[in-house]
C-alpha cells in the first residue's frame, strides 16, 4: 500500500517498509539491507504475501528459496552490448505491423565506451588520434545509435569520449533513490548488460549484470523471474594498513571469496570495517563481484555514500531526499554500524588490516600474489628457461596501462600513480622503449584533478599520456605493440607480459601476442613499467638507476596515505565533476536516419538484420545422432567463446571481410551488429584448447569427425549443418566465466549448437544460453566428460527433452555411455524462453499475440 510521508521538506509517496514490517511482525533490522531492497521491489510489484514470506525467512537467517520478477529502476548498457541489443529490437520492429509496440518501458542509458582503442599511445596527440580513428571506424554504428535514440522512447545515449560506463554510472547516473513518473519514490536499482554493473553496489544501488537478451525482455515489459539466491554476509573488520591500495584490498578479497564459493550468490558487506573504506574503495570492491562469482556485492547507504554524492556534484536537495528516504525505509546504515547487524545464513570474516600489497596473475583475476611472489609466479607460468632475442626477453613488460573503471574511479589510486610518477621523474627514472604505456581515465574528471594537482605532466613524462576515455586496454582494445616488439615476439615465440589496473587478465585478452597478464594498482603499473619486467621483486630489487647513479627502490618513491588524503581534499570538488562532461564535435557531426523502422543495408558490414530473429529452434525438438563441435576443459571464459579484440587477416572473419572489400577490420566488438562476422569468430581464441584436435591443436580449429579433417570451427559447423547434424559442446568447470557477452551464446546458436554439457556454469552465461534456446546441462556428480568415459567422438542422443521441464533432467546416450544430466534452468521464465527457442522468438510470439488481440499482428 502506498503511503505519504514528509521527507526532506516535501510530500513523498512510497511503499513504507517499517509499516509493512510492523503489520507482518517482521524484525526489519534482522533482514539484510539487500533483502530490504528486494522487499520494496516485491511491494511495488503488488506481491505483499511473497514479501512477507521473504522477510520472515531472511530475518531468520534462512535462504529465500523464492522466485520473483525483479523490477529495476533502469537499464544500463555499453555500446558493445548495447548496439546488438538495439539491433535486435530494431529487427523486431521490422517484423510487426505496429513498430511502436517494440519500445522500452524502462529508461535505458547507453554509454559509448568500448569502441575507442589504444592504437596510439605514449605521445601527446594519442587521444586526438585515437578518437579520430574511433569516429572514422564507427560512424555507421554511431549513426545507428543516433537513430535508436530518436526512434525509441526513453533511450539516452552518452556519447563517446565521456568515460567508462560504470564510472559514468557512479559519477553521473546513479541517484540512490529513484522517482517514478507518478512521483513514487523507490530505491535506485539497475540491470546492466555488462557484468561489472555490480560496481554501483558500492553506493547502495542494487544492480547486477545480465545478458542483453534478458535486458531486451525487461525493456519490453516481459518479467524476468529470478530465483533469489542466498545472501552471504562479509564482515569487515580492522583498517587498511599504510601503503596498501584499494586494488590490494579487492584482489585479496577476490581470491578469498572465490575460495568461499559465493558463485551466483548475493554478497553484502557488514561490520565496522566498512567505515575504513571510502565510497570509491567500496565501488572498487563491488566492481570485482564477477571475478569472485557473486551476483552482486552490496554496501548499504550511509554517510560516506551521501558525502560521495555531494562530492560528485549531485544537487543538495536530491542528496537530502535520498538520506531522508533511506532513513525512513531503514536502508541507511548508521556510522560505525551502531545497532544490530543483519542476520545472515553464512558470514565470512575479512580483516582489512591483514591485506598486503598485491597483484593478480598471470592469467586469472583471482590469482592473488604478494609482490615478492611475482617472479616465481611468472616462472611457473612460463615453465622454461628465459629466452632473449633482439633485446627482448621472456617476462618483459610490453604493455603497461592505467585503465578500467575498477581503478580509475578511485581518486586515491589515481593520485598515488601520479605522485609515484612525479618522484620517479625527479629521480631520473625512465620507461624502456619496448613498453607501450597508456592512460585511459574512466571519466574526464580524472584528467582534470590530475592536471589541477600538477601530476599529469609527470605521468606523461613516463609515457602515460591520455589515450582516450573508455575501457581500451582492459577490454582488449590495446592496439599494436610498440614498433618491432610484436614481430620479435612472433618470430621467437617469446612469452611477454602486460600489466594493467583492470579487472580481467585472461590469456590473450589484453593482446593476442601477450600471454601473461597481471592486475595491479595504478601505482604498481607505473612501477612495473619502470622496471620493465615481471621477473623482479619490487620490494627488494630496484626499479632502476637514478640520474645520480644510485639505485631507486619502490619504497623510496611510494606515496603516503596522508599525502593522498590531502590532495583529494584539495582537488576533488563538485565543480570539477560538473565541468567534466563537455561535448564531442565528432559525435555531433554524425547524421542518422529517421523513422520508426531502421533502413537495413544488405551491404553493411556493421549493422545487419540478425538471422536469429524469428528463427525459432525449440529446445524440446529432438536431438539425435548429434556430434560434439568441441570438447573443452575447465575455466573456458566468454573471451574464449565470443570473439574479442582484433580480427586477424587470415581468420574466417577476416577472409569474409576482405571478400567484401573491407580494409580496416576494426575489432570483433565493433562488429557485434553483424552476425556473419561474429559466427565466423566464435570459438576462435588462439588460447582455447579443444581436446578433439589433440595436443598439437590450436584455438579456432576442430575435428570434423565424419571426415577426420581438422577444420576451422565455422567451416566444420557448416558441414554439419549441411548434413542435418545437430551439435553439442562438452566442457568442464566454470564454463562461460568472465564478461557478460551475448555473443558467447548467439555465436554457438548460429553454429548449430543445441546443448552444452558442463560440470558447472558461470551465472550470466548460463542464463544467456537459455535466452538463445541452448540447453545448459550439468554432468552428473561433478564428474568430467572424460571421467564419464566420453571422448567427444561419439554420436549423442538427448532423450526426454519433451518432459524435461517437469523432470528437470535429460537422459544422455553416447556410444556405450549413458547418464542423466540436470537441466540448469533456474526459473519458470527461463523455461518459457528456452522452450520457445530463445528470448527473441518468445518476444515475437507475445507481440504477435498482442497484435492479434487488438487487430494488429506480425508483418
Secondary structure, DSSP 8 states (H G I E B T S, - for coil): -EEEEEETTEEEEEE-HHHHHHHHT--GGGS-HHHHHHHHHHHHTT-HHHHHHHHHHHHTT-----EEE---SEEEEEHHHHHHHHHHHHHHHHTBS-GGGS--SSEEEEE--SS---SS-SSTTHHHHHHHHHHHHHHHHHHHHHHHHHHSTTEEEE-TTSB-HHHHIIIII--SEEE-TTSBEEE-EEEESSGGGGGGGGGT-EEEE--HHHHHHHHTT---EEE---EEEEEEES---TT--HHHHHHHHHHHHHHTT-TT-EEEEESGGGGGS-HHHHHHHHHTHHHHT-SEEE--B-HHHHHHHHHTT--HHHHHHHHHHHHHTT-B--GGG-S-----SEEEEEEGGG---EEEEES-TT-EEEGGGHHHHHHHHH-S---EETTEETTBEEEEEE-SHHHHT-HHHHHHHHHHHHHHHHTT----TT-EEEE--SBHHHHHHHHHTT-HHHHHHTT--B--SSSGGGGT-----STTHHHHHHHHT---EEEESSS---TTTSBTTB-EEEE--HHHHHHHHHH-BSSS-TTTS-SEE-TTS-EE-HHHH---HHHHHHHHHHH--HHHHHHT----HHHHT-----SSS----TT-SS----TTTT----TTS-EEEEEEEEE--S--BHHHHS--SB--TTSHHHHHHHHTT-S---BTGGGTT-HHHHHHHTT--TT---GGG-TT--TTEEEETTTTEEEEHHHHHHHHHHTT--EEEE--TTBTBSS--THHHHHHHHHTEEEEEES-B-HHHHHHHHHTT-EEEE-GGG--TTTTT--S-S-EEEE-GGGHHHHSEEEEEETTEEEEEEE---SHHHHHHHHHTSHHHHHHHHHHHHHHHTT--B-
